[in-house]
Amino acid sequence: MDDASMVGLMGRVTGTVGPGLVGEVIVRVRGGAEHFLAHPADGTTRIVTGTVVMVVEHLPPRTVYVTPAYDR
C-alpha cells in the first residue's frame, strides 16, 4: 500500500499517542485490520486509547501520523 492510499483512513488508538511516546493504532487496510506505530500529527496532542483518529501521513512500512477524527 502506498503512502497516498493510507492518508485519510480512519483508525482507533490502541496505545496512547503523544509527545515523547510511540503510540499504536489499528487501521482497516487491505481487507483486514493492521497495527501501526503512531505519532501525533501536530507533535503536541495526547490521544488516549479508544479515540478514533485519521491518518494524515504514512511513513512506510509501519509508522503513521494521526489526528483525532472528531472534536471532543
N, C-alpha and C positions, 0 to 999 in steps of 0.2 A: 504494500500500500504506500503510495507516495505522499509527500508532505501535504499537498493541496487537498487530498481526499480526507485527511484527518481533521483539518480545520473546520470548525462548525459542528462537529459531532458532540453529542451530549454524553455525559458520564456521571458517575456518583463517586464521591470521595470515600475510600475505604481505609485511609490512613491520613491523619491531619496534614494539610498542606500549609506551609507558612514560611516566613523568612528564617533562614538558617535550618530549615527542615527539608528532608526529601520525603514528600508525601506519596500517596498512592491513589490512583483512581481506576475504576473499571469502566471500560467503554465498549459498546457493541460495535464490532467491526468484523468484516469477512465472514458473516453468517454466524458469529458467536460473540462471546464477551471475553475481552483480554484486559489484563492489568498493565498499567504503565506507571513509571515513576513520574511524579508531578511536582511542579513549582508554581507559585502564584504568578500570573502574567504581569502584574504591576510590581512584583518584588516585595510588597509590604503587607498584603492582606493575609490574614489567617483564616483558613477554610476548614471547618470541622467535619468530622466523619458524618456521612449521610447527606451532605449537601450535594445538590445537583449542580454540575458545572458544565461549561462549554470549553472545548479545546480551541485555543487561539493560535497556538504554534506547536509544531511537532518536530522533534529532533530525533531522527532515526538512530537506533532502532526502537527504543522503548521509553523515550522521555517526552513529556508534553508540558506545555504551559497552559494553565486554565484560569478561568474567571467564574465566579458564581453566576449561574444562569438566570436567577431571579433575585430581585431586591427583597430584603428581609423586612 
